Amino acid sequence: MVLPLVDESNPKCYMCHEGFKDIEKLREHQAQKHADSIQQENVNTKREPAPGDVTVF
């Protein structure tokens, strides 16, 4: 989907690609429409370095 230049600065939901005027409207939308998907995504995501990553101290 290609957005016109007018809508480029507006946030867009990464799940349904619906555009919003500001980030607060996007957060409300995701909390209402995609709450179950976001919670499941957070449970299944493990945060650790990938094999071969270099850690700088």
C-alpha positions as CSV (number, residue, x, y, z in Angstrom):
1,M,0.0,0.0,0.0
2,V,1.4,3.4,-1.0
3,L,0.4,6.4,1.0
4,P,0.3,9.9,-0.4
5,L,2.9,12.4,0.8
6,V,0.3,14.0,3.0
7,D,0.0,10.9,5.2
8,E,3.6,10.0,5.5
9,S,4.1,11.6,8.9
10,N,1.0,10.0,10.5
11,P,1.5,6.8,12.5
12,K,0.1,3.6,11.0
13,C,-1.0,0.4,12.7
14,Y,1.5,-2.4,11.7
15,M,-1.2,-5.1,12.1
16,C,-4.0,-3.7,10.0
17,H,-2.3,-0.7,8.2
18,E,-4.9,1.8,9.3
19,G,-3.6,5.4,9.6
20,F,-4.1,7.7,12.5
21,K,-3.7,11.5,13.2
22,D,-1.5,11.0,16.3
23,I,0.2,8.3,18.4
24,E,-2.4,8.4,21.1
25,K,-5.2,7.4,18.7
26,L,-2.9,4.6,17.5
27,R,-2.4,3.4,21.0
28,E,-6.1,3.4,21.8
29,H,-6.8,1.5,18.5
30,Q,-4.2,-1.2,19.3
31,A,-5.5,-1.5,22.9
32,Q,-9.0,-2.0,21.7
33,K,-8.7,-4.0,18.4
34,H,-5.4,-5.9,18.8
35,A,-5.0,-6.4,22.5
36,D,-4.9,-10.2,22.4
37,S,-2.4,-10.3,19.6
38,I,-0.1,-7.8,21.3
39,Q,-0.2,-9.7,24.6
40,Q,0.6,-13.0,22.8
41,E,3.4,-11.3,20.9
42,N,4.9,-10.0,24.2
43,V,4.7,-13.5,25.8
44,N,6.4,-15.3,22.9
45,T,9.2,-12.7,22.5
46,K,12.5,-13.6,24.2
47,R,15.0,-10.8,24.5
48,E,18.6,-12.1,24.1
49,P,21.5,-11.5,21.8
50,A,21.5,-13.3,18.5
51,P,24.3,-15.8,17.9
52,G,27.4,-13.9,16.7
53,D,26.4,-10.6,18.3
54,V,29.3,-8.7,19.9
55,T,28.7,-7.0,23.2
56,V,30.6,-3.8,23.9
57,F,31.1,-2.9,27.6
